[in-house]
């Protein structure tokens, strides 16, 4: 089972977002971002 990354809060703007996440200290920031981007890209649709 992979470590859990939990999104606690978020605010979005036109060109960026701010996220407050909870993640185990064994995960690097790049690993956390890869998980978030992978999940969000599968949920978004380009027009």
Z-matrix of the N, CA and C atoms (Angstrom, degrees):
N
C 1 1.453
C 2 1.528 1 108.50
N 3 1.320 2 116.53 1 134.98
C 4 1.463 3 120.18 2 -178.00
C 5 1.528 4 110.63 3 -84.90
N 6 1.335 5 116.72 4 153.58
C 7 1.469 6 120.59 5 178.92
C 8 1.528 7 111.49 6 -60.17
N 9 1.315 8 115.81 7 147.12
C 10 1.462 9 121.99 8 -176.65
C 11 1.521 10 110.23 9 -91.18
N 12 1.338 11 115.73 10 133.07
C 13 1.462 12 122.61 11 171.33
C 14 1.517 13 106.04 12 -111.45
N 15 1.320 14 116.73 13 119.70
C 16 1.461 15 121.85 14 -176.92
C 17 1.519 16 109.57 15 -109.94
N 18 1.349 17 116.63 16 126.57
C 19 1.459 18 120.89 17 174.96
C 20 1.520 19 108.41 18 -84.56
N 21 1.328 20 116.39 19 118.33
C 22 1.459 21 121.41 20 -177.05
C 23 1.518 22 112.08 21 -91.10
N 24 1.338 23 116.32 22 -35.41
C 25 1.457 24 120.91 23 -177.16
C 26 1.518 25 108.63 24 -160.14
N 27 1.323 26 116.95 25 156.84
C 28 1.456 27 120.57 26 177.77
C 29 1.513 28 111.81 27 -159.38
N 30 1.331 29 115.14 28 149.15
C 31 1.463 30 122.57 29 176.50
C 32 1.521 31 106.53 30 -135.83
N 33 1.341 32 116.95 31 131.06
C 34 1.460 33 118.84 32 179.10
C 35 1.518 34 111.48 33 -113.74
N 36 1.326 35 114.37 34 154.43
C 37 1.457 36 123.54 35 179.06
C 38 1.523 37 106.52 36 -129.78
N 39 1.331 38 116.94 37 -175.93
C 40 1.464 39 119.94 38 179.93
C 41 1.520 40 112.68 39 -62.80
N 42 1.326 41 117.51 40 -35.94
C 43 1.459 42 119.18 41 -173.10
C 44 1.529 43 115.14 42 -126.65
N 45 1.321 44 118.59 43 6.28
C 46 1.462 45 120.19 44 177.57
C 47 1.524 46 110.58 45 -163.47
N 48 1.328 47 115.56 46 169.41
C 49 1.462 48 120.74 47 176.42
C 50 1.525 49 109.54 48 -134.63
N 51 1.317 50 115.29 49 157.53
C 52 1.462 51 122.61 50 172.92
C 53 1.521 52 106.58 51 -118.39
N 54 1.328 53 116.31 52 131.44
C 55 1.459 54 121.24 53 179.57
C 56 1.516 55 110.34 54 -127.59
N 57 1.318 56 115.51 55 141.12
C 58 1.458 57 122.08 56 170.00
C 59 1.523 58 105.43 57 -109.69
N 60 1.330 59 116.26 58 117.11
C 61 1.459 60 120.31 59 -176.44
C 62 1.520 61 110.59 60 -123.00
N 63 1.311 62 114.31 61 157.14
C 64 1.457 63 122.12 62 172.32
C 65 1.522 64 106.59 63 -115.86
N 66 1.335 65 115.64 64 124.91
C 67 1.464 66 120.36 65 -178.52
C 68 1.518 67 109.16 66 -147.12
N 69 1.322 68 116.99 67 153.03
C 70 1.462 69 119.61 68 177.98
C 71 1.533 70 110.61 69 -65.81
N 72 1.322 71 117.48 70 148.37
C 73 1.466 72 120.80 71 -177.98
C 74 1.525 73 113.60 72 -66.27
N 75 1.314 74 117.40 73 -11.03
C 76 1.464 75 120.25 74 178.75
C 77 1.526 76 112.58 75 -77.67
N 78 1.343 77 117.65 76 -15.35
C 79 1.460 78 121.19 77 179.19
C 80 1.521 79 110.14 78 -90.25
N 81 1.328 80 116.22 79 134.11
C 82 1.464 81 120.09 80 175.42
C 83 1.529 82 109.16 81 -79.32
N 84 1.310 83 116.27 82 162.72
C 85 1.464 84 120.72 83 178.20
C 86 1.525 85 110.03 84 -60.27
N 87 1.329 86 117.38 85 -39.54
C 88 1.467 87 119.52 86 179.52
C 89 1.531 88 111.45 87 -64.40
N 90 1.329 89 118.15 88 -36.49
C 91 1.470 90 120.80 89 176.20
C 92 1.527 91 111.07 90 -65.73
N 93 1.318 92 116.26 91 -41.20
C 94 1.468 93 120.53 92 178.62
C 95 1.519 94 109.93 93 -62.82
N 96 1.334 95 117.54 94 -46.78
C 97 1.466 96 120.91 95 -179.44
C 98 1.528 97 111.26 96 -64.59
N 99 1.316 98 117.83 97 -37.64
C 100 1.469 99 121.12 98 178.00
C 101 1.528 100 109.89 99 -60.42
N 102 1.318 101 116.91 100 -41.82
C 103 1.472 102 120.55 101 179.02
C 104 1.528 103 111.27 102 -65.99
N 105 1.333 104 116.46 103 -44.78
C 106 1.464 105 120.34 104 -179.04
C 107 1.525 106 110.45 105 -65.47
N 108 1.321 107 117.61 106 -46.72
C 109 1.465 108 120.93 107 -179.26
C 110 1.519 109 111.29 108 -65.45
N 111 1.299 110 117.87 109 -38.70
C 112 1.461 111 120.70 110 178.71
C 113 1.514 112 111.95 111 -64.23
N 114 1.304 113 116.11 112 -42.16
C 115 1.462 114 120.66 113 179.57
C 116 1.525 115 110.83 114 -69.66
N 117 1.350 116 117.95 115 -44.04
C 118 1.462 117 120.59 116 -176.61
C 119 1.523 118 111.56 117 -70.94
N 120 1.335 119 118.53 118 -34.04
C 121 1.465 120 119.93 119 -179.40
C 122 1.522 121 111.05 120 -69.35
N 123 1.317 122 117.65 121 -30.98
C 124 1.460 123 119.39 122 178.19
C 125 1.527 124 111.33 123 -75.12
N 126 1.339 125 117.50 124 -16.66
C 127 1.461 126 121.48 125 179.06
C 128 1.519 127 113.28 126 -97.40
N 129 1.337 128 118.94 127 -8.98
C 130 1.460 129 121.35 128 -176.54
C 131 1.523 130 110.63 129 -103.86
N 132 1.330 131 114.97 130 157.87
C 133 1.462 132 121.76 131 179.59
C 134 1.519 133 107.90 132 -129.69
N 135 1.343 134 117.24 133 132.48
C 136 1.466 135 121.37 134 177.66
C 137 1.517 136 109.74 135 -90.50
N 138 1.328 137 116.00 136 141.23
C 139 1.465 138 121.77 137 176.78
C 140 1.493 139 109.80 138 -120.46
